[in-house]
């Protein structure tokens, strides 16, 4: 029996239908947004002046560079893969935020060490008081080199040798963000791409609530992410040419991830802040059916300091 | 040729002379006294800076205020620009106290004489921040 990872005609129809549905939803959203926008403009700008919140007239140049000196303990779903030496816990990084005329580059996730891993490059399509829509390009999933995992991260040689390297997955997305008092909800609809065959939809949602306590900022977050089947299969599927006695053929299904997070910041001086956070991720149980995976509940802990230039 | 101008003239001549000669001495003495007072007057805040994460956000700190004056008197502690007394001391020449600072901007504190409301000494608690105010709303996510 052969299961090939290339898209068959049936899969193609399914993909086409799914994208049609997404485009329809987005068009409906845009119709609603533009109607709401026109209504707001009519209500607030009867004298035909330009909405001051619109990104096309927002010329402010803003920037911020932060040196991130953190240590992190990170679990990954891959069988036997873990941090094996002390250097793997250190993740120094430069976090850069720049925005000008609606364009922005921001590294608001800690994972800035990988190319596009934490950086988001985008443009603010619509900016209102309580919500905005951006188009962004960013990295969504990390790849891995099986040889590096064997050499440096304790991966089982029999299980991982001979596997092809998995590239990072980048994506172009529409992001809707909604702002509440001390909270943000955002959802990305991304067309993600790792390799020729590994493309698909990622829907990534996250809600973050800020609880200020004296000089502390404490963020409570939670999110759900959907990954298309081709993307999950690219990372944890076993292709026919990768099959061995320890590694049977395997095609993965689409996947979900739920996340819960607590993150805290405290100012140490006008340039330094202390940061600590913990994230618990839950992937759907099905991913454990892959011969490469043995964990679907992962914990990640970060502790460190930021130097703000 | 000699002149006998009498005792009265001598006094008239000597008084302004004394005044002229003693004026710098008095000024010196006053300046010296002020210098001693200034040296022996102190009003400090520890820590003198409160750091918050973001510009505009309220900063919280327990601050120890310490003051010392050369002579015992009745004094009160005020926040600059406000008439409400924070604390008063009767017949004191030094004291210290802890205040719970809570502000999004720097604040000057004044030690005033209770008799004439004259400012004896001042100190400032400066509010600074790690991240400057930005128009961009930031989305935090850890992993």
Interface residues (C-beta under 8 A of the other chain):
Chain A: X58 X60 X62 X64 X74 X97 X99 X104 X106 X108 X109 X110 X111 X132 X177 X179 X184 X186 X206 X208 X210 X212 X214 X215 X217 X219 X221 X223 X259 X261 X263 X265 X266 X267 X268 X269 X270 X271 X272 X273 X277 X279 X281 X300 X302 X306 X308
Chain B: X49 X51 X52 X53 X54 X57 X59 X60 X61 X128 X129 X130 X131 X132 X134 X135 X136 X137 X138 X139 X140 X141 X142 X143
